[in-house]
């Protein structure tokens, strides 16, 4: 089993920054790719960014390329999403997901991010 806990959400003005954290516990040695998703009210959940097992490869949704940076430190079992130049449309619940070598995915509870205009 893998447990994920997100933190770092909150209220920020447009143009501001936040850094989200996702801390994993449990069978962390079996985690491979990790992801951030967001879900705005009334909309479907969408992937924001992903990062490979060793952290060397990242991918971003077109809407966040440039302002958002994803990183991880496997020694700390932590993944971070640094969000710069935030916009009101970034308002959503942000959840992290961990993939595992046996194919099961684990999700955190999510953290609310609100960007005011």
C-alpha positions as CSV (number, residue, x, y, z in Angstrom):
1,X,0.0,0.0,0.0
2,X,1.0,3.6,-0.7
3,X,-0.4,6.6,1.1
4,X,-0.1,10.1,-0.4
5,X,-0.6,13.4,1.4
6,X,-0.7,16.7,-0.4
7,X,-0.1,20.1,1.1
8,X,0.6,23.6,0.0
9,X,-2.7,24.7,-1.4
10,X,-4.4,27.9,-0.5
11,X,-5.5,31.3,-1.8
12,X,-3.2,33.3,-4.0
13,X,-3.7,36.4,-6.2
14,X,-3.3,36.1,-10.0
15,X,0.3,36.3,-10.9
16,X,1.4,34.8,-7.6
17,X,3.0,31.4,-6.8
18,X,2.4,28.3,-4.8
19,X,4.3,25.2,-4.2
20,X,2.4,22.0,-3.7
21,X,3.9,18.9,-2.0
22,X,3.0,15.3,-2.2
23,X,4.5,13.1,0.4
24,X,4.4,9.3,0.0
25,X,4.6,6.7,2.7
26,X,4.2,2.9,2.8
27,X,5.6,0.8,0.0
28,X,7.4,3.8,-1.6
29,X,10.1,1.6,-3.2
30,X,7.6,0.3,-5.7
31,X,6.4,3.7,-6.9
32,X,7.3,4.6,-10.5
33,X,5.8,7.6,-12.3
34,X,4.0,10.3,-10.3
35,X,1.4,12.8,-11.4
36,X,-0.5,15.9,-10.5
37,X,-4.1,16.2,-11.6
38,X,-6.5,19.0,-11.1
39,X,-10.2,19.2,-11.1
40,X,-12.1,22.4,-11.3
41,X,-15.6,22.7,-10.1
42,X,-18.0,21.2,-12.6
43,X,-15.2,19.9,-14.9
44,X,-13.4,16.6,-15.4
45,X,-10.2,15.8,-13.7
46,X,-7.2,16.5,-15.9
47,X,-3.5,15.7,-15.7
48,X,-1.4,18.7,-15.1
49,X,2.1,17.2,-15.1
50,X,3.9,13.9,-14.7
51,X,7.4,12.9,-13.7
52,X,9.4,9.7,-14.3
53,X,10.7,7.3,-11.6
54,X,14.1,8.9,-11.5
55,X,12.8,12.4,-11.9
56,X,14.7,13.1,-15.2
57,X,11.7,13.2,-17.5
58,X,8.7,15.6,-17.0
59,X,5.7,16.3,-19.0
60,X,3.2,19.1,-18.7
61,X,-0.2,20.0,-20.0
62,X,0.0,22.7,-22.6
63,X,-1.8,25.2,-20.4
64,X,0.9,25.0,-17.7
65,X,4.1,24.7,-19.7
66,X,6.6,27.3,-18.6
67,X,5.0,28.6,-15.4
68,X,4.8,25.2,-13.6
69,X,7.8,23.0,-12.6
70,X,7.6,19.5,-11.3
71,X,10.3,17.8,-9.3
72,X,10.7,14.9,-7.0
73,X,13.2,13.6,-4.4
74,X,12.9,9.8,-3.9
75,X,15.1,10.0,-0.8
76,X,12.4,12.2,0.8
77,X,9.5,10.4,-0.9
78,X,8.3,13.8,-2.0
79,X,7.1,15.4,-5.2
80,X,6.7,19.1,-5.6
81,X,4.8,21.2,-8.1
82,X,5.9,24.8,-8.2
83,X,3.3,27.0,-9.8
84,X,4.3,30.5,-11.0
85,X,2.3,33.2,-12.8
86,X,-0.9,31.7,-11.6
87,X,-4.2,32.5,-13.3
88,X,-7.8,32.3,-12.0
89,X,-8.3,29.3,-14.3
90,X,-5.7,27.4,-12.3
91,X,-8.3,27.3,-9.5
92,X,-9.0,23.6,-8.7
93,X,-8.5,20.8,-6.4
94,X,-5.0,19.4,-7.0
95,X,-4.4,15.7,-6.4
96,X,-1.2,13.6,-6.7
97,X,-1.1,10.1,-8.1
98,X,1.6,7.5,-7.8
99,X,1.9,4.6,-10.2
100,X,3.4,1.4,-9.1
101,X,5.3,-1.5,-10.7
102,X,2.4,-3.8,-10.2
103,X,0.1,-1.5,-12.1
104,X,-2.0,-0.1,-9.2
105,X,-2.4,3.6,-8.8
106,X,-2.7,5.5,-5.6
107,X,-4.3,8.9,-5.0
108,X,-4.0,11.5,-2.4
109,X,-7.0,13.4,-0.9
110,X,-6.2,16.6,-2.8
111,X,-5.5,20.2,-1.8
112,X,-7.6,23.2,-2.8
113,X,-5.9,26.0,-4.9
114,X,-7.8,29.2,-5.4
115,X,-6.5,32.0,-7.6
116,X,-8.2,35.3,-7.2
117,X,-8.3,37.9,-10.0
